[in-house]
Amino acid sequence: MARRQMSKRRFHRFGKKRYCYFCDNPNVKIDYKNIELMRKYMSDRGKIVAKRISGTCNKHQRRIAKEIKRARFIALVPFTVQTYR
Ligand SMILES: [Zn+2]
C-alpha cells in the first residue's frame, strides 16, 4: 500500500510533462475531420482520453470531446473498437 502511494506521488513530481498540446500549438485545429488527431485523444477502445491523462486543458478537452462525438456521429471513428480476446 505504502509503495503504491509513493509511486503515485513520484508520478506527480517527475511524471510526463503535462501541458495542453493545443495551447502549445495554437494553429492546430481541433476538427472532426482531423481523424489522426482525434484518434490521438481516443483510447484504443475508442473512448475519449481523460484530460488528466492527456494533459489537455479544460477548454480544449471540451472541444475535443465535442469533435470526437461529431466524428462518431458521422462514422469517421467508431463508438467502440472491437478487441479480440
Ligand atoms: Zn489548451
PDB file of the backbone (N, CA, C, O) and the ligand in Angstrom, with CONECT records:
HET     ZN  A 101       1
ATOM      1  N   MET A   1       0.834  -1.214   0.000  1.00  0.00           N
ATOM      2  CA  MET A   1       0.000   0.000   0.000  1.00  0.00           C
ATOM      3  C   MET A   1       0.861   1.253   0.000  1.00  0.00           C
ATOM      4  O   MET A   1       0.690   2.161  -0.813  1.00  0.00           O
ATOM      5  N   ALA A   2       1.794   1.265   0.946  1.00  0.00           N
ATOM      6  CA  ALA A   2       2.653   2.446   1.069  1.00  0.00           C
ATOM      7  C   ALA A   2       3.438   2.655  -0.217  1.00  0.00           C
ATOM      8  O   ALA A   2       3.667   3.782  -0.657  1.00  0.00           O
ATOM      9  N   ARG A   3       3.839   1.549  -0.801  1.00  0.00           N
ATOM     10  CA  ARG A   3       4.632   1.617  -2.020  1.00  0.00           C
ATOM     11  C   ARG A   3       3.827   2.265  -3.154  1.00  0.00           C
ATOM     12  O   ARG A   3       4.338   3.060  -3.943  1.00  0.00           O
ATOM     13  N   ARG A   4       2.568   1.893  -3.195  1.00  0.00           N
ATOM     14  CA  ARG A   4       1.703   2.412  -4.242  1.00  0.00           C
ATOM     15  C   ARG A   4       1.540   3.926  -4.106  1.00  0.00           C
ATOM     16  O   ARG A   4       1.552   4.667  -5.089  1.00  0.00           O
ATOM     17  N   GLN A   5       1.389   4.353  -2.866  1.00  0.00           N
ATOM     18  CA  GLN A   5       1.224   5.786  -2.621  1.00  0.00           C
ATOM     19  C   GLN A   5       2.463   6.557  -3.088  1.00  0.00           C
ATOM     20  O   GLN A   5       2.371   7.619  -3.703  1.00  0.00           O
ATOM     21  N   MET A   6       3.602   5.986  -2.774  1.00  0.00           N
ATOM     22  CA  MET A   6       4.842   6.642  -3.133  1.00  0.00           C
ATOM     23  C   MET A   6       4.987   6.812  -4.641  1.00  0.00           C
ATOM     24  O   MET A   6       5.363   7.877  -5.131  1.00  0.00           O
ATOM     25  N   SER A   7       4.683   5.751  -5.356  1.00  0.00           N
ATOM     26  CA  SER A   7       4.845   5.826  -6.803  1.00  0.00           C
ATOM     27  C   SER A   7       3.881   6.859  -7.393  1.00  0.00           C
ATOM     28  O   SER A   7       4.176   7.509  -8.396  1.00  0.00           O
ATOM     29  N   LYS A   8       2.749   6.988  -6.757  1.00  0.00           N
ATOM     30  CA  LYS A   8       1.766   7.957  -7.236  1.00  0.00           C
ATOM     31  C   LYS A   8       2.320   9.366  -7.056  1.00  0.00           C
ATOM     32  O   LYS A   8       2.198  10.227  -7.928  1.00  0.00           O
ATOM     33  N   ARG A   9       2.929   9.567  -5.899  1.00  0.00           N
ATOM     34  CA  ARG A   9       3.466  10.889  -5.610  1.00  0.00           C
ATOM     35  C   ARG A   9       4.615  11.204  -6.589  1.00  0.00           C
ATOM     36  O   ARG A   9       4.756  12.321  -7.088  1.00  0.00           O
ATOM     37  N   ARG A  10       5.408  10.185  -6.828  1.00  0.00           N
ATOM     38  CA  ARG A  10       6.532  10.384  -7.716  1.00  0.00           C
ATOM     39  C   ARG A  10       6.037  10.777  -9.120  1.00  0.00           C
ATOM     40  O   ARG A  10       6.616  11.629  -9.794  1.00  0.00           O
ATOM     41  N   PHE A  11       4.976  10.139  -9.514  1.00  0.00           N
ATOM     42  CA  PHE A  11       4.424  10.438 -10.823  1.00  0.00           C
ATOM     43  C   PHE A  11       4.043  11.920 -10.906  1.00  0.00           C
ATOM     44  O   PHE A  11       4.226  12.574 -11.932  1.00  0.00           O
ATOM     45  N   HIS A  12       3.516  12.417  -9.809  1.00  0.00           N
ATOM     46  CA  HIS A  12       3.095  13.817  -9.807  1.00  0.00           C
ATOM     47  C   HIS A  12       4.284  14.750  -9.962  1.00  0.00           C
ATOM     48  O   HIS A  12       4.205  15.779 -10.632  1.00  0.00           O
ATOM     49  N   ARG A  13       5.376  14.372  -9.336  1.00  0.00           N
ATOM     50  CA  ARG A  13       6.531  15.258  -9.366  1.00  0.00           C
ATOM     51  C   ARG A  13       7.329  15.135 -10.667  1.00  0.00           C
ATOM     52  O   ARG A  13       7.691  16.128 -11.298  1.00  0.00           O
ATOM     53  N   PHE A  14       7.585  13.895 -11.036  1.00  0.00           N
ATOM     54  CA  PHE A  14       8.502  13.722 -12.168  1.00  0.00           C
ATOM     55  C   PHE A  14       7.829  13.119 -13.395  1.00  0.00           C
ATOM     56  O   PHE A  14       8.472  12.853 -14.410  1.00  0.00           O
ATOM     57  N   GLY A  15       6.554  12.914 -13.281  1.00  0.00           N
ATOM     58  CA  GLY A  15       5.841  12.259 -14.379  1.00  0.00           C
ATOM     59  C   GLY A  15       5.956  13.036 -15.675  1.00  0.00           C
ATOM     60  O   GLY A  15       6.551  14.113 -15.724  1.00  0.00           O
ATOM     61  N   LYS A  16       5.391  12.486 -16.695  1.00  0.00           N
ATOM     62  CA  LYS A  16       5.393  13.137 -18.002  1.00  0.00           C
ATOM     63  C   LYS A  16       5.012  14.608 -17.877  1.00  0.00           C
ATOM     64  O   LYS A  16       4.132  14.976 -17.099  1.00  0.00           O
ATOM     65  N   LYS A  17       5.671  15.409 -18.632  1.00  0.00           N
ATOM     66  CA  LYS A  17       5.265  16.808 -18.672  1.00  0.00           C
ATOM     67  C   LYS A  17       3.825  16.853 -19.160  1.00  0.00           C
ATOM     68  O   LYS A  17       3.486  16.281 -20.195  1.00  0.00           O
ATOM     69  N   ARG A  18       3.010  17.522 -18.417  1.00  0.00           N
ATOM     70  CA  ARG A  18       1.628  17.579 -18.842  1.00  0.00           C
ATOM     71  C   ARG A  18       1.249  19.001 -19.195  1.00  0.00           C
ATOM     72  O   ARG A  18       0.998  19.836 -18.326  1.00  0.00           O
ATOM     73  N   TYR A  19       1.215  19.251 -20.469  1.00  0.00           N
ATOM     74  CA  TYR A  19       0.762  20.553 -20.904  1.00  0.00           C
ATOM     75  C   TYR A  19      -0.241  20.331 -22.025  1.00  0.00           C
ATOM     76  O   TYR A  19      -0.301  19.265 -22.637  1.00  0.00           O
ATOM     77  N   CYS A  20      -0.989  21.326 -22.260  1.00  0.00           N
ATOM     78  CA  CYS A  20      -2.007  21.188 -23.285  1.00  0.00           C
ATOM     79  C   CYS A  20      -1.376  21.337 -24.668  1.00  0.00           C
ATOM     80  O   CYS A  20      -0.754  22.351 -24.981  1.00  0.00           O
ATOM     81  N   TYR A  21      -1.549  20.323 -25.468  1.00  0.00           N
ATOM     82  CA  TYR A  21      -0.975  20.313 -26.806  1.00  0.00           C
ATOM     83  C   TYR A  21      -1.532  21.459 -27.655  1.00  0.00           C
ATOM     84  O   TYR A  21      -0.825  22.024 -28.489  1.00  0.00           O
ATOM     85  N   PHE A  22      -2.766  21.784 -27.441  1.00  0.00           N
ATOM     86  CA  PHE A  22      -3.426  22.788 -28.286  1.00  0.00           C
ATOM     87  C   PHE A  22      -3.096  24.203 -27.843  1.00  0.00           C
ATOM     88  O   PHE A  22      -3.078  25.130 -28.653  1.00  0.00           O
ATOM     89  N   CYS A  23      -2.835  24.363 -26.547  1.00  0.00           N
ATOM     90  CA  CYS A  23      -2.397  25.677 -26.077  1.00  0.00           C
ATOM     91  C   CYS A  23      -0.989  25.918 -26.593  1.00  0.00           C
ATOM     92  O   CYS A  23      -0.597  27.051 -26.876  1.00  0.00           O
ATOM     93  N   ASP A  24      -0.238  24.833 -26.709  1.00  0.00           N
ATOM     94  CA  ASP A  24       1.141  24.916 -27.161  1.00  0.00           C
ATOM     95  C   ASP A  24       1.212  25.174 -28.659  1.00  0.00           C
ATOM     96  O   ASP A  24       2.093  25.891 -29.136  1.00  0.00           O
ATOM     97  N   ASN A  25       0.293  24.593 -29.382  1.00  0.00           N
ATOM     98  CA  ASN A  25       0.262  24.754 -30.834  1.00  0.00           C
ATOM     99  C   ASN A  25      -1.066  25.375 -31.249  1.00  0.00           C
ATOM    100  O   ASN A  25      -2.003  24.672 -31.628  1.00  0.00           O
ATOM    101  N   PRO A  26      -1.132  26.688 -31.174  1.00  0.00           N
ATOM    102  CA  PRO A  26      -2.421  27.353 -31.408  1.00  0.00           C
ATOM    103  C   PRO A  26      -2.925  27.192 -32.835  1.00  0.00           C
ATOM    104  O   PRO A  26      -4.116  27.361 -33.096  1.00  0.00           O
ATOM    105  N   ASN A  27      -2.017  26.864 -33.767  1.00  0.00           N
ATOM    106  CA  ASN A  27      -2.527  26.735 -35.139  1.00  0.00           C
ATOM    107  C   ASN A  27      -3.020  25.334 -35.472  1.00  0.00           C
ATOM    108  O   ASN A  27      -3.440  25.072 -36.599  1.00  0.00           O
ATOM    109  N   VAL A  28      -2.969  24.436 -34.496  1.00  0.00           N
ATOM    110  CA  VAL A  28      -3.567  23.121 -34.710  1.00  0.00           C
ATOM    111  C   VAL A  28      -5.070  23.257 -34.521  1.00  0.00           C
ATOM    112  O   VAL A  28      -5.557  23.710 -33.486  1.00  0.00           O
ATOM    113  N   LYS A  29      -5.770  22.854 -35.542  1.00  0.00           N
ATOM    114  CA  LYS A  29      -7.221  22.999 -35.477  1.00  0.00           C
ATOM    115  C   LYS A  29      -7.847  21.730 -34.917  1.00  0.00           C
ATOM    116  O   LYS A  29      -7.534  20.621 -35.350  1.00  0.00           O
ATOM    117  N   ILE A  30      -8.720  21.910 -33.961  1.00  0.00           N
ATOM    118  CA  ILE A  30      -9.472  20.773 -33.440  1.00  0.00           C
ATOM    119  C   ILE A  30     -10.667  20.589 -34.343  1.00  0.00           C
ATOM    120  O   ILE A  30     -11.626  21.360 -34.312  1.00  0.00           O
ATOM    121  N   ASP A  31     -10.585  19.554 -35.146  1.00  0.00           N
ATOM    122  CA  ASP A  31     -11.612  19.385 -36.152  1.00  0.00           C
ATOM    123  C   ASP A  31     -11.961  17.915 -36.281  1.00  0.00           C
ATOM    124  O   ASP A  31     -11.085  17.052 -36.223  1.00  0.00           O
ATOM    125  N   TYR A  32     -13.212  17.639 -36.451  1.00  0.00           N
ATOM    126  CA  TYR A  32     -13.614  16.235 -36.523  1.00  0.00           C
ATOM    127  C   TYR A  32     -13.078  15.565 -37.776  1.00  0.00           C
ATOM    128  O   TYR A  32     -13.002  14.339 -37.850  1.00  0.00           O
ATOM    129  N   LYS A  33     -12.703  16.383 -38.771  1.00  0.00           N
ATOM    130  CA  LYS A  33     -12.166  15.798 -39.996  1.00  0.00           C
ATOM    131  C   LYS A  33     -10.705  15.379 -39.818  1.00  0.00           C
ATOM    132  O   LYS A  33     -10.152  14.611 -40.605  1.00  0.00           O
ATOM    133  N   ASN A  34     -10.114  15.904 -38.773  1.00  0.00           N
ATOM    134  CA  ASN A  34      -8.724  15.562 -38.481  1.00  0.00           C
ATOM    135  C   ASN A  34      -8.697  14.267 -37.667  1.00  0.00           C
ATOM    136  O   ASN A  34      -8.500  14.274 -36.451  1.00  0.00           O
ATOM    137  N   ILE A  35      -8.895  13.195 -38.358  1.00  0.00           N
ATOM    138  CA  ILE A  35      -9.078  11.913 -37.680  1.00  0.00           C
ATOM    139  C   ILE A  35      -7.828  11.494 -36.916  1.00  0.00           C
ATOM    140  O   ILE A  35      -7.900  10.967 -35.806  1.00  0.00           O
ATOM    141  N   GLU A  36      -6.693  11.742 -37.535  1.00  0.00           N
ATOM    142  CA  GLU A  36      -5.429  11.373 -36.883  1.00  0.00           C
ATOM    143  C   GLU A  36      -5.330  12.007 -35.500  1.00  0.00           C
ATOM    144  O   GLU A  36      -4.949  11.366 -34.520  1.00  0.00           O
ATOM    145  N   LEU A  37      -5.680  13.267 -35.458  1.00  0.00           N
ATOM    146  CA  LEU A  37      -5.622  13.997 -34.196  1.00  0.00           C
ATOM    147  C   LEU A  37      -6.658  13.465 -33.208  1.00  0.00           C
ATOM    148  O   LEU A  37      -6.370  13.276 -32.027  1.00  0.00           O
ATOM    149  N   MET A  38      -7.857  13.228 -33.708  1.00  0.00           N
ATOM    150  CA  MET A  38      -8.923  12.725 -32.858  1.00  0.00           C
ATOM    151  C   MET A  38      -8.530  11.376 -32.255  1.00  0.00           C
ATOM    152  O   MET A  38      -8.778  11.096 -31.082  1.00  0.00           O
ATOM    153  N   ARG A  39      -7.915  10.561 -33.092  1.00  0.00           N
ATOM    154  CA  ARG A  39      -7.520   9.235 -32.629  1.00  0.00           C
ATOM    155  C   ARG A  39      -6.487   9.302 -31.506  1.00  0.00           C
ATOM    156  O   ARG A  39      -6.433   8.446 -30.623  1.00  0.00           O
ATOM    157  N   LYS A  40      -5.676  10.345 -31.576  1.00  0.00           N
ATOM    158  CA  LYS A  40      -4.668  10.539 -30.532  1.00  0.00           C
ATOM    159  C   LYS A  40      -5.330  10.724 -29.175  1.00  0.00           C
ATOM    160  O   LYS A  40      -4.780  10.359 -28.136  1.00  0.00           O
ATOM    161  N   TYR A  41      -6.512  11.295 -29.213  1.00  0.00           N
ATOM    162  CA  TYR A  41      -7.194  11.583 -27.969  1.00  0.00           C
ATOM    163  C   TYR A  41      -8.296  10.587 -27.679  1.00  0.00           C
ATOM    164  O   TYR A  41      -9.223  10.851 -26.914  1.00  0.00           O
ATOM    165  N   MET A  42      -8.165   9.437 -28.312  1.00  0.00           N
ATOM    166  CA  MET A  42      -9.080   8.352 -28.008  1.00  0.00           C
ATOM    167  C   MET A  42      -8.256   7.148 -27.590  1.00  0.00           C
ATOM    168  O   MET A  42      -7.151   6.927 -28.086  1.00  0.00           O
ATOM    169  N   SER A  43      -8.807   6.385 -26.679  1.00  0.00           N
ATOM    170  CA  SER A  43      -8.093   5.188 -26.260  1.00  0.00           C
ATOM    171  C   SER A  43      -8.207   4.128 -27.347  1.00  0.00           C
ATOM    172  O   SER A  43      -8.945   4.305 -28.316  1.00  0.00           O
ATOM    173  N   ASP A  44      -7.489   3.044 -27.192  1.00  0.00           N
ATOM    174  CA  ASP A  44      -7.556   2.002 -28.213  1.00  0.00           C
ATOM    175  C   ASP A  44      -8.934   1.355 -28.266  1.00  0.00           C
ATOM    176  O   ASP A  44      -9.274   0.667 -29.228  1.00  0.00           O
ATOM    177  N   ARG A  45      -9.721   1.586 -27.217  1.00  0.00           N
ATOM    178  CA  ARG A  45     -11.068   1.054 -27.223  1.00  0.00           C
ATOM    179  C   ARG A  45     -12.060   2.047 -27.813  1.00  0.00           C
ATOM    180  O   ARG A  45     -13.259   1.777 -27.882  1.00  0.00           O
ATOM    181  N   GLY A  46     -11.558   3.176 -28.228  1.00  0.00           N
ATOM    182  CA  GLY A  46     -12.440   4.158 -28.846  1.00  0.00           C
ATOM    183  C   GLY A  46     -13.036   5.159 -27.880  1.00  0.00           C
ATOM    184  O   GLY A  46     -13.926   5.931 -28.236  1.00  0.00           O
ATOM    185  N   LYS A  47     -12.539   5.139 -26.657  1.00  0.00           N
ATOM    186  CA  LYS A  47     -13.066   6.083 -25.674  1.00  0.00           C
ATOM    187  C   LYS A  47     -12.244   7.366 -25.691  1.00  0.00           C
ATOM    188  O   LYS A  47     -11.073   7.366 -26.071  1.00  0.00           O
ATOM    189  N   ILE A  48     -12.867   8.441 -25.279  1.00  0.00           N
ATOM    190  CA  ILE A  48     -12.145   9.708 -25.207  1.00  0.00           C
ATOM    191  C   ILE A  48     -11.194   9.663 -24.016  1.00  0.00           C
ATOM    192  O   ILE A  48     -11.585   9.290 -22.910  1.00  0.00           O
ATOM    193  N   VAL A  49      -9.956  10.041 -24.252  1.00  0.00           N
ATOM    194  CA  VAL A  49      -8.955  10.002 -23.189  1.00  0.00           C
ATOM    195  C   VAL A  49      -9.208  11.149 -22.213  1.00  0.00           C
ATOM    196  O   VAL A  49      -9.385  12.297 -22.620  1.00  0.00           O
ATOM    197  N   ALA A  50      -9.222  10.825 -20.931  1.00  0.00           N
ATOM    198  CA  ALA A  50      -9.490  11.833 -19.908  1.00  0.00           C
ATOM    199  C   ALA A  50      -8.389  12.880 -19.897  1.00  0.00           C
ATOM    200  O   ALA A  50      -7.229  12.582 -20.182  1.00  0.00           O
ATOM    201  N   LYS A  51      -8.759  14.090 -19.570  1.00  0.00           N
ATOM    202  CA  LYS A  51      -7.791  15.175 -19.659  1.00  0.00           C
ATOM    203  C   LYS A  51      -6.683  15.046 -18.629  1.00  0.00           C
ATOM    204  O   LYS A  51      -5.592  15.583 -18.824  1.00  0.00           O
ATOM    205  N   ARG A  52      -6.945  14.346 -17.543  1.00  0.00           N
ATOM    206  CA  ARG A  52      -5.873  14.153 -16.568  1.00  0.00           C
ATOM    207  C   ARG A  52      -4.798  13.212 -17.110  1.00  0.00           C
ATOM    208  O   ARG A  52      -3.680  13.178 -16.598  1.00  0.00           O
ATOM    209  N   ILE A  53      -5.137  12.461 -18.133  1.00  0.00           N
ATOM    210  CA  ILE A  53      -4.153  11.587 -18.758  1.00  0.00           C
ATOM    211  C   ILE A  53      -3.481  12.281 -19.937  1.00  0.00           C
ATOM    212  O   ILE A  53      -2.258  12.250 -20.075  1.00  0.00           O
ATOM    213  N   SER A  54      -4.277  12.895 -20.766  1.00  0.00           N
ATOM    214  CA  SER A  54      -3.716  13.528 -21.961  1.00  0.00           C
ATOM    215  C   SER A  54      -3.060  14.860 -21.629  1.00  0.00           C
ATOM    216  O   SER A  54      -2.211  15.342 -22.379  1.00  0.00           O
ATOM    217  N   GLY A  55      -3.453  15.459 -20.503  1.00  0.00           N
ATOM    218  CA  GLY A  55      -2.866  16.733 -20.099  1.00  0.00           C
ATOM    219  C   GLY A  55      -3.511  17.922 -20.785  1.00  0.00           C
ATOM    220  O   GLY A  55      -3.048  19.054 -20.643  1.00  0.00           O
ATOM    221  N   THR A  56      -4.550  17.676 -21.509  1.00  0.00           N
ATOM    222  CA  THR A  56      -5.242  18.748 -22.210  1.00  0.00           C
ATOM    223  C   THR A  56      -5.980  19.639 -21.218  1.00  0.00           C
ATOM    224  O   THR A  56      -6.512  19.156 -20.218  1.00  0.00           O
ATOM    225  N   CYS A  57      -6.009  20.914 -21.490  1.00  0.00           N
ATOM    226  CA  CYS A  57      -6.693  21.826 -20.583  1.00  0.00           C
ATOM    227  C   CYS A  57      -8.204  21.696 -20.741  1.00  0.00           C
ATOM    228  O   CYS A  57      -8.709  21.115 -21.701  1.00  0.00           O
ATOM    229  N   ASN A  58      -8.889  22.250 -19.775  1.00  0.00           N
ATOM    230  CA  ASN A  58     -10.344  22.182 -19.741  1.00  0.00           C
ATOM    231  C   ASN A  58     -10.999  22.592 -21.047  1.00  0.00           C
ATOM    232  O   ASN A  58     -11.836  21.889 -21.613  1.00  0.00           O
ATOM    233  N   LYS A  59     -10.581  23.747 -21.488  1.00  0.00           N
ATOM    234  CA  LYS A  59     -11.189  24.360 -22.665  1.00  0.00           C
ATOM    235  C   LYS A  59     -11.049  23.454 -23.886  1.00  0.00           C
ATOM    236  O   LYS A  59     -12.013  23.187 -24.605  1.00  0.00           O
ATOM    237  N   HIS A  60      -9.817  22.991 -24.096  1.00  0.00           N
ATOM    238  CA  HIS A  60      -9.578  22.198 -25.286  1.00  0.00           C
ATOM    239  C   HIS A  60     -10.132  20.788 -25.163  1.00  0.00           C
ATOM    240  O   HIS A  60     -10.539  20.181 -26.154  1.00  0.00           O
ATOM    241  N   GLN A  61     -10.143  20.272 -23.940  1.00  0.00           N
ATOM    242  CA  GLN A  61     -10.711  18.942 -23.726  1.00  0.00           C
ATOM    243  C   GLN A  61     -12.185  18.928 -24.129  1.00  0.00           C
ATOM    244  O   GLN A  61     -12.676  17.989 -24.756  1.00  0.00           O
ATOM    245  N   ARG A  62     -12.854  19.984 -23.754  1.00  0.00           N
ATOM    246  CA  ARG A  62     -14.271  20.095 -24.109  1.00  0.00           C
ATOM    247  C   ARG A  62     -14.451  20.087 -25.614  1.00  0.00           C
ATOM    248  O   ARG A  62     -15.348  19.441 -26.156  1.00  0.00           O
ATOM    249  N   ARG A  63     -13.569  20.828 -26.273  1.00  0.00           N
ATOM    250  CA  ARG A  63     -13.688  20.908 -27.730  1.00  0.00           C
ATOM    251  C   ARG A  63     -13.369  19.573 -28.387  1.00  0.00           C
ATOM    252  O   ARG A  63     -14.021  19.176 -29.353  1.00  0.00           O
ATOM    253  N   ILE A  64     -12.374  18.891 -27.865  1.00  0.00           N
ATOM    254  CA  ILE A  64     -12.021  17.588 -28.407  1.00  0.00           C
ATOM    255  C   ILE A  64     -13.185  16.619 -28.253  1.00  0.00           C
ATOM    256  O   ILE A  64     -13.561  15.916 -29.192  1.00  0.00           O
ATOM    257  N   ALA A  65     -13.744  16.597 -27.052  1.00  0.00           N
ATOM    258  CA  ALA A  65     -14.859  15.695 -26.787  1.00  0.00           C
ATOM    259  C   ALA A  65     -15.991  15.957 -27.774  1.00  0.00           C
ATOM    260  O   ALA A  65     -16.614  15.032 -28.295  1.00  0.00           O
ATOM    261  N   LYS A  66     -16.236  17.220 -28.015  1.00  0.00           N
ATOM    262  CA  LYS A  66     -17.294  17.614 -28.930  1.00  0.00           C
ATOM    263  C   LYS A  66     -16.996  17.126 -30.352  1.00  0.00           C
ATOM    264  O   LYS A  66     -17.856  16.570 -31.036  1.00  0.00           O
ATOM    265  N   GLU A  67     -15.773  17.352 -30.761  1.00  0.00           N
ATOM    266  CA  GLU A  67     -15.392  16.962 -32.123  1.00  0.00           C
ATOM    267  C   GLU A  67     -15.379  15.446 -32.287  1.00  0.00           C
ATOM    268  O   GLU A  67     -15.760  14.927 -33.336  1.00  0.00           O
ATOM    269  N   ILE A  68     -14.943  14.744 -31.255  1.00  0.00           N
ATOM    270  CA  ILE A  68     -14.936  13.284 -31.328  1.00  0.00           C
ATOM    271  C   ILE A  68     -16.368  12.765 -31.446  1.00  0.00           C
ATOM    272  O   ILE A  68     -16.655  11.847 -32.214  1.00  0.00           O
ATOM    273  N   LYS A  69     -17.249  13.371 -30.671  1.00  0.00           N
ATOM    274  CA  LYS A  69     -18.643  12.945 -30.730  1.00  0.00           C
ATOM    275  C   LYS A  69     -19.220  13.200 -32.112  1.00  0.00           C
ATOM    276  O   LYS A  69     -19.998  12.404 -32.637  1.00  0.00           O
ATOM    277  N   ARG A  70     -18.826  14.317 -32.684  1.00  0.00           N
ATOM    278  CA  ARG A  70     -19.287  14.642 -34.023  1.00  0.00           C
ATOM    279  C   ARG A  70     -18.731  13.621 -35.028  1.00  0.00           C
ATOM    280  O   ARG A  70     -19.438  13.139 -35.913  1.00  0.00           O
ATOM    281  N   ALA A  71     -17.444  13.312 -34.856  1.00  0.00           N
ATOM    282  CA  ALA A  71     -16.806  12.352 -35.761  1.00  0.00           C
ATOM    283  C   ALA A  71     -17.458  10.981 -35.640  1.00  0.00           C
ATOM    284  O   ALA A  71     -17.606  10.259 -36.626  1.00  0.00           O
ATOM    285  N   ARG A  72     -17.843  10.636 -34.417  1.00  0.00           N
ATOM    286  CA  ARG A  72     -18.517   9.356 -34.206  1.00  0.00           C
ATOM    287  C   ARG A  72     -19.851   9.334 -34.932  1.00  0.00           C
ATOM    288  O   ARG A  72     -20.241   8.349 -35.559  1.00  0.00           O
ATOM    289  N   PHE A  73     -20.518  10.445 -34.819  1.00  0.00           N
ATOM    290  CA  PHE A  73     -21.866  10.528 -35.383  1.00  0.00           C
ATOM    291  C   PHE A  73     -21.848  10.313 -36.882  1.00  0.00           C
ATOM    292  O   PHE A  73     -22.725   9.638 -37.422  1.00  0.00           O
ATOM    293  N   ILE A  74     -20.874  10.870 -37.556  1.00  0.00           N
ATOM    294  CA  ILE A  74     -20.806  10.666 -38.997  1.00  0.00           C
ATOM    295  C   ILE A  74     -19.902   9.491 -39.340  1.00  0.00           C
ATOM    296  O   ILE A  74     -19.470   9.329 -40.482  1.00  0.00           O
ATOM    297  N   ALA A  75     -19.624   8.668 -38.319  1.00  0.00           N
ATOM    298  CA  ALA A  75     -18.949   7.382 -38.502  1.00  0.00           C
ATOM    299  C   ALA A  75     -17.527   7.484 -39.040  1.00  0.00           C
ATOM    300  O   ALA A  75     -17.067   6.601 -39.764  1.00  0.00           O
ATOM    301  N   LEU A  76     -16.841   8.546 -38.690  1.00  0.00           N
ATOM    302  CA  LEU A  76     -15.426   8.637 -39.051  1.00  0.00           C
ATOM    303  C   LEU A  76     -14.595   7.773 -38.111  1.00  0.00           C
ATOM    304  O   LEU A  76     -13.612   7.147 -38.507  1.00  0.00           O
ATOM    305  N   VAL A  77     -15.023   7.764 -36.859  1.00  0.00           N
ATOM    306  CA  VAL A  77     -14.358   6.913 -35.881  1.00  0.00           C
ATOM    307  C   VAL A  77     -15.431   6.073 -35.185  1.00  0.00           C
ATOM    308  O   VAL A  77     -16.571   6.516 -35.047  1.00  0.00           O
ATOM    309  N   PRO A  78     -15.079   4.891 -34.756  1.00  0.00           N
ATOM    310  CA  PRO A  78     -16.076   4.018 -34.151  1.00  0.00           C
ATOM    311  C   PRO A  78     -16.422   4.430 -32.719  1.00  0.00           C
ATOM    312  O   PRO A  78     -15.621   5.062 -32.030  1.00  0.00           O
ATOM    313  N   PHE A  79     -17.611   4.065 -32.293  1.00  0.00           N
ATOM    314  CA  PHE A  79     -18.015   4.324 -30.912  1.00  0.00           C
ATOM    315  C   PHE A  79     -17.171   3.466 -29.985  1.00  0.00           C
ATOM    316  O   PHE A  79     -16.625   3.935 -28.986  1.00  0.00           O
ATOM    317  N   THR A  80     -17.085   2.206 -30.347  1.00  0.00           N
ATOM    318  CA  THR A  80     -16.247   1.292 -29.584  1.00  0.00           C
ATOM    319  C   THR A  80     -15.435   0.477 -30.578  1.00  0.00           C
ATOM    320  O   THR A  80     -15.858   0.233 -31.707  1.00  0.00           O
ATOM    321  N   VAL A  81     -14.293   0.076 -30.140  1.00  0.00           N
ATOM    322  CA  VAL A  81     -13.450  -0.734 -31.003  1.00  0.00           C
ATOM    323  C   VAL A  81     -13.517  -2.174 -30.521  1.00  0.00           C
ATOM    324  O   VAL A  81     -13.360  -2.462 -29.335  1.00  0.00           O
ATOM    325  N   GLN A  82     -13.749  -3.051 -31.451  1.00  0.00           N
ATOM    326  CA  GLN A  82     -13.805  -4.455 -31.076  1.00  0.00           C
ATOM    327  C   GLN A  82     -12.399  -4.967 -30.807  1.00  0.00           C
ATOM    328  O   GLN A  82     -11.478  -4.758 -31.597  1.00  0.00           O
ATOM    329  N   THR A  83     -12.261  -5.628 -29.698  1.00  0.00           N
ATOM    330  CA  THR A  83     -10.974  -6.223 -29.401  1.00  0.00           C
ATOM    331  C   THR A  83     -11.136  -7.729 -29.386  1.00  0.00           C
ATOM    332  O   THR A  83     -12.166  -8.261 -28.973  1.00  0.00           O
ATOM    333  N   TYR A  84     -10.128  -8.380 -29.831  1.00  0.00           N
ATOM    334  CA  TYR A  84     -10.162  -9.822 -29.870  1.00  0.00           C
ATOM    335  C   TYR A  84      -9.443 -10.374 -28.646  1.00  0.00           C
ATOM    336  O   TYR A  84      -8.256 -10.136 -28.424  1.00  0.00           O
ATOM    337  N   ARG A  85     -10.207 -11.114 -27.871  1.00  0.00           N
ATOM    338  CA  ARG A  85      -9.595 -11.668 -26.676  1.00  0.00           C
ATOM    339  C   ARG A  85      -9.410 -13.158 -26.839  1.00  0.00           C
ATOM    340  O   ARG A  85      -8.905 -13.820 -25.933  1.00  0.00           O
TER     341      ARG A  85
HETATM  342 ZN    ZN A 101      -5.495  24.127 -24.093  1.00  0.00          ZN2+
END
